[in-house]
Amino acid sequence: MRSILTALGIIIGVGAVIAMVSIGDGAKSQIEAQVASLGQNVILVFSGSISQGGARGGWGSAGTLTVDDADAIAREVPNVAFISPEVRSGAQVLANGQNWSTQILGEGPDYLTIRQWPLADGGMFGEQDVRAVGKVAIIGSTIAKQLYPDLATPVGQTLRIRNTPFRVVGVLESKGLSVMGSDQDDIVIVPYSSAMKRVSKQTMLRAVNVLANSPDTLGQVQNDIVALLRQRHRTTEPTDDFTVRNQEEIAAAATATASTMTVLLAFIAGISLLVGGIGIMNIMLVSVTERTREIGIRLAVGAHESEIRLQFLAEAVALSALGGSIGVLLGIGASRLLAYFNHWPTLVSMPAIVGALLFSAAVGIVFGYYPASKAAQLDPIDALRYE
């Protein structure tokens, strides 16, 4: 019973570490998956920010990018696979006797290729639709459910955006929530020329989506875009009226908080491992005192100090290793229960399991060494006289 209670600190500590790291890694992997839904090798070019009365609107709030800028990037920057100028606005859309407030996205024909976003039905509009300011639209699954609940497919139906009729030519596959928690499927995509002239009446772009040929060229393409836009806008680094970010930077920024929380939670849980180690040292010191006569007999019949030290050290390591093993099972079970009942994303990490086991064994060695050395240094005569 005393050994079980001694190992309890290690069990709780290791279990807590496994569970906390699993929660943190699960959140991080979910964010990474959502960032990956933007597409691979993606570079985002945002227009500048606007300031009014001391309030800054953030990147994209001021129109500083033009369609000519996007054409120049496609024409002059090497290793650019696809490009899509972007215009964003909000509007009330009407169809089939229903209405819904949603986001209107003006994009180029390559947008779905850049985002790696397949269509569930229909097809994407083409370059001809962009040139002709075509009244065609791609809708997300949320729009399809809200406006066409009774139809097998909305393709071919009419959708009115600010009293302008658009023909639905495709329905996107569902992507769920974004990194920021917004519904990615609550969207209507139209040609950027149509968005600028028929919907929002904007003359400038909010952003430009760029897809590099490969991950190896991502950094070079980003640098080339920055150099080109500085030349076209006649700006330098402190006065840039645009910003360029690649997918790796976006992923790093999005997962930074999750990584910090994982480390913090693991550190807090690790404190209980330290408390468990102190408990092991305490019980081993008591054991040395209680078994003084046994130690004296062993020394008297020829046992070496190293053998006595090894005996007590092995007992301490066995206690901590057993506690660590049970703690791993407890941590895995706790993470599974959290995922099941609270629907939290959890990811059991093998490095965390191995690290927790090695740390628990190290706790046994570190906190068991002093009691083992104290036992080995007992004088045989005094030990035999004990009690």
C-alpha positions in Angstrom: 0.0 0.0 0.0 2.8 2.4 0.8 4.5 1.7 -2.5 1.2 2.3 -4.4 0.7 5.6 -2.6 4.4 6.5 -3.3 4.0 5.8 -7.0 0.7 7.8 -7.1 2.5 11.1 -7.5 4.3 9.7 -10.6 1.1 8.2 -11.9 -0.8 11.5 -11.7 2.2 13.5 -13.0 2.8 11.3 -16.1 -1.0 11.0 -16.8 -1.4 14.8 -16.6 1.6 15.4 -18.9 0.3 13.0 -21.5 -3.2 14.4 -21.4 -2.2 18.0 -21.5 0.3 17.5 -24.3 -2.3 15.5 -26.2 -4.8 18.4 -25.9 -2.2 20.9 -27.0 -1.0 18.8 -29.9 -4.6 18.1 -31.0 -5.4 21.8 -31.1 -2.1 22.5 -33.0 -2.8 19.8 -35.6 -6.4 21.1 -36.1 -5.1 24.6 -36.7 -2.4 23.3 -39.1 -5.1 21.3 -41.0 -7.2 24.4 -41.3 -4.3 26.5 -42.5 -3.5 23.7 -45.0 -7.0 24.2 -46.4 -5.8 27.5 -47.8 -3.8 25.4 -50.3 -0.1 24.4 -50.6 2.7 26.8 -51.5 0.3 29.8 -51.3 1.4 33.4 -51.1 -1.1 36.1 -50.0 -0.5 39.7 -51.1 -2.7 42.1 -49.1 -3.4 45.7 -49.9 -2.5 48.5 -47.4 -4.3 49.6 -44.3 -6.5 52.7 -43.8 -6.4 55.1 -40.8 -9.3 57.3 -39.8 -9.3 59.3 -36.6 -6.3 57.3 -35.3 -8.1 54.0 -35.9 -6.2 51.7 -38.2 -8.2 49.2 -40.3 -5.5 46.6 -40.8 -4.1 45.1 -44.0 -6.6 44.9 -46.9 -8.7 47.9 -45.6 -7.2 50.3 -48.1 -7.3 49.6 -51.8 -3.7 49.8 -53.0 -3.6 46.8 -55.3 -4.8 46.9 -58.8 -5.7 44.3 -61.5 -2.6 45.5 -63.3 -0.5 44.6 -60.3 -1.9 41.1 -60.4 -1.2 40.8 -64.1 2.4 42.1 -63.6 3.0 39.4 -61.0 1.7 36.7 -63.3 3.7 38.1 -66.2 7.1 39.1 -64.6 7.6 36.9 -61.5 9.2 33.5 -62.3 7.9 30.2 -60.8 4.3 31.5 -60.4 1.9 28.6 -61.2 -1.5 30.3 -60.7 -2.8 33.7 -59.6 -6.2 35.0 -58.6 -7.0 38.7 -57.9 -9.4 39.0 -55.0 -12.3 41.4 -54.0 -14.4 40.9 -50.9 -17.7 42.3 -49.9 -20.9 41.4 -48.0 -24.4 41.3 -49.4 -27.9 39.9 -48.9 -28.5 37.2 -51.5 -32.0 36.0 -52.6 -33.1 32.8 -54.4 -36.0 30.4 -54.4 -38.0 32.6 -52.1 -35.2 32.6 -49.5 -32.6 35.2 -48.5 -29.3 35.0 -46.7 -26.6 37.5 -45.7 -23.2 36.2 -46.8 -19.7 37.0 -48.1 -19.2 37.7 -51.8 -15.8 36.8 -53.1 -14.6 38.1 -56.4 -11.9 35.7 -57.7 -10.1 34.5 -60.9 -10.7 31.2 -62.6 -7.6 29.6 -60.8 -8.9 30.4 -57.3 -10.1 26.9 -56.6 -6.9 25.4 -57.9 -4.9 27.6 -55.6 -7.1 26.7 -52.6 -7.2 23.1 -53.6 -11.0 23.3 -53.2 -12.9 20.8 -55.3 -16.4 21.2 -56.6 -19.2 18.9 -55.4 -21.3 19.7 -58.4 -21.0 21.8 -61.6 -17.9 23.6 -62.9 -15.7 26.6 -62.4 -16.2 29.8 -64.4 -13.5 30.6 -67.0 -11.4 33.4 -68.2 -14.1 34.3 -70.7 -16.5 35.0 -67.9 -13.9 37.3 -66.3 -13.5 39.3 -69.5 -17.2 39.5 -70.2 -18.0 40.5 -66.6 -20.2 37.4 -66.5 -23.1 36.9 -64.2 -22.1 33.4 -63.0 -21.5 32.2 -59.4 -20.0 29.4 -57.4 -21.7 28.8 -54.0 -20.7 27.1 -50.8 -22.6 24.2 -49.2 -24.0 26.5 -46.5 -25.6 28.8 -49.2 -26.9 25.7 -51.0 -28.6 24.5 -47.9 -30.1 27.8 -46.9 -31.4 28.9 -50.3 -32.1 25.6 -52.1 -33.1 23.2 -49.3 -35.5 21.2 -51.4 -33.4 21.0 -54.6 -31.1 18.1 -55.5 -28.7 20.5 -57.1 -28.7 24.3 -57.3 -26.6 24.3 -60.5 -28.5 26.2 -63.2 -30.6 28.1 -60.7 -30.7 31.9 -60.4 -29.2 33.8 -57.4 -29.7 37.5 -57.0 -26.9 39.6 -55.5 -28.0 43.2 -54.9 -30.8 42.8 -57.4 -28.4 41.5 -60.1 -29.2 37.9 -61.2 -26.4 35.4 -61.3 -26.5 31.9 -62.6 -25.2 29.2 -60.3 -22.6 27.1 -62.2 -21.1 25.1 -59.3 -21.3 24.1 -55.7 -18.2 23.8 -53.5 -17.4 20.8 -51.3 -17.8 21.5 -47.6 -14.6 22.7 -45.8 -16.1 23.5 -42.4 -14.7 26.2 -40.0 -11.7 28.3 -40.7 -8.7 29.0 -38.3 -10.7 32.0 -36.9 -13.9 29.9 -36.5 -15.8 31.3 -39.4 -17.8 29.2 -41.8 -15.8 28.7 -45.0 -18.8 27.3 -46.8 -20.9 30.5 -46.2 -19.6 32.1 -49.4 -20.5 33.1 -53.0 -17.7 33.3 -55.5 -18.1 35.3 -58.7 -15.6 36.6 -61.3 -13.5 39.5 -59.8 -14.5 41.7 -62.7 -18.2 41.0 -61.9 -17.6 41.7 -58.2 -16.0 45.0 -58.9 -18.5 46.3 -61.5 -21.8 44.6 -60.6 -21.6 44.0 -56.8 -19.3 46.2 -54.8 -18.4 48.9 -57.4 -14.8 48.7 -56.1 -12.0 49.8 -58.3 -9.1 48.2 -56.3 -8.3 44.7 -55.1 -8.3 43.6 -51.5 -5.7 40.9 -52.1 -3.9 38.7 -54.7 -3.7 34.9 -54.2 -0.5 33.4 -55.7 0.5 29.8 -56.0 4.2 29.0 -56.3 5.5 26.1 -58.4 7.0 24.2 -55.5 7.9 24.6 -51.8 11.5 25.2 -52.8 10.6 28.3 -54.8 8.2 29.7 -52.2 10.7 32.1 -50.6 12.1 33.4 -53.9 8.6 34.0 -55.4 7.7 36.0 -52.2 10.8 38.1 -52.5 10.3 38.7 -56.2 6.7 39.8 -55.6 7.9 42.3 -52.9 10.6 43.7 -55.2 8.1 44.1 -58.1 5.4 45.8 -56.1 7.9 48.2 -54.5 9.1 49.1 -58.0 5.5 49.6 -59.3 4.3 51.5 -56.2 7.6 53.4 -55.7 7.8 52.5 -52.1 10.5 51.2 -49.7 10.3 48.8 -46.7 9.1 51.4 -44.1 6.5 52.8 -46.4 5.1 49.7 -48.2 1.4 50.0 -48.9 1.1 46.2 -49.2 2.1 43.1 -47.3 3.1 39.7 -48.5 2.8 36.5 -46.4 3.4 32.9 -47.3 1.5 29.9 -46.0 4.4 28.9 -43.7 4.3 32.2 -42.0 0.6 32.1 -41.6 0.8 28.5 -40.1 3.6 29.6 -37.7 1.6 32.6 -36.5 -1.6 30.5 -36.1 0.0 27.7 -34.1 2.2 29.9 -31.9 -0.5 30.3 -29.3 -1.3 26.5 -29.3 2.4 25.7 -29.0 2.9 28.1 -26.0 -0.2 26.6 -24.3 1.1 23.1 -24.8 4.4 23.9 -23.2 2.7 25.8 -20.3 0.3 22.9 -19.6 3.1 20.3 -19.8 5.2 22.4 -17.4 2.3 22.7 -14.9 1.7 19.0 -15.1 5.4 18.3 -14.8 5.4 19.9 -11.3 3.4 16.9 -10.0 6.2 14.7 -11.3 8.7 16.6 -9.2 6.4 16.2 -6.2 6.2 12.5 -7.0 10.0 12.3 -7.0 10.2 13.9 -3.6 7.7 11.4 -2.4 9.8 8.6 -3.7 12.9 10.0 -1.9 10.9 10.4 1.3 9.7 6.8 1.3 13.1 5.4 0.4 14.7 7.3 3.3 12.1 5.8 5.6 12.8 2.4 4.1 16.5 2.7 4.8 15.7 3.5 8.4 13.3 0.6 8.8 15.7 -1.9 7.1 18.9 -0.8 8.8 19.4 -4.3 10.4 18.8 -6.0 7.1 21.5 -3.7 5.5 23.9 -4.5 8.4 23.4 -8.3 7.9 24.1 -8.0 4.1 27.2 -5.9 4.8 28.4 -8.4 7.4 28.2 -11.4 5.1 30.2 -9.7 2.4 27.9 -7.4 0.4 29.7 -4.4 -1.2 28.5 -0.8 -0.9 27.8 -0.7 -4.6 25.4 -3.7 -4.2 23.5 -2.1 -1.4 23.3 1.2 -3.4 22.1 -0.7 -6.5 19.5 -2.5 -4.5 17.8 0.6 -3.2 18.3 2.5 -6.4 16.6 -0.3 -8.3 13.7 -0.2 -6.0 13.3 3.6 -6.5 13.5 3.2 -10.3 11.1 0.3 -10.3 8.5 2.4 -8.3 8.9 5.4 -10.7 8.9 3.3 -13.8 5.8 1.4 -12.7 4.1 4.7 -11.9 5.1 6.1 -15.2 3.7 3.1 -17.1 0.4 3.3 -15.3 0.4 7.1 -15.8 0.8 6.7 -19.6 -2.3 4.5 -19.7 -4.1 7.0 -17.5 -3.1 9.9 -19.7 -4.1 8.2 -22.9 -7.5 7.2 -21.4 -8.1 10.8 -20.1 -7.3 12.3 -23.5 -9.7 9.8 -25.2 -12.4 10.6 -22.7 -12.0 14.4 -23.2 -12.2 13.9 -27.0 -15.3 11.8 -26.6 -17.3 13.8 -24.1 -16.1 17.4 -24.8 -15.3 16.9 -28.5 -11.9 18.4 -28.0 -9.3 17.6 -30.6 -6.6 15.4 -29.0 -3.5 13.8 -30.5 -1.6 11.3 -28.4 2.1 12.0 -29.1 4.6 9.1 -29.1 7.5 11.4 -28.3 5.5 12.7 -25.3 4.9 9.1 -24.1 8.6 8.1 -24.5 9.7 11.4 -22.8 7.3 10.9 -19.9 8.6 7.3 -19.3 12.2 8.4 -19.5 11.6 11.3 -17.2 9.8 9.1 -14.7 12.8 6.7 -14.7 15.1 9.7 -14.3 13.1 10.8 -11.3 13.6 7.4 -9.7 17.4 7.6 -10.3 17.8 11.2 -9.1 15.6 11.0 -6.1 16.6 7.4 -5.2 20.3 8.0 -5.3 20.6 9.8 -2.0 18.7 7.2 0.0 20.6 4.5 -1.7 24.0 6.1 -0.9 22.9 6.6 2.7 22.1 2.9 3.0 25.4 1.9 1.4 27.4 4.1 3.8 26.0 2.5 7.0 28.5 1.0 9.4 27.9 -2.8 9.6 28.4 -2.9 13.4 26.1 0.0 14.1 23.5 -1.4 11.7 23.6 -4.8 13.4 23.1 -3.2 16.8 20.1 -1.2 15.5 16.8 -2.0 17.2 
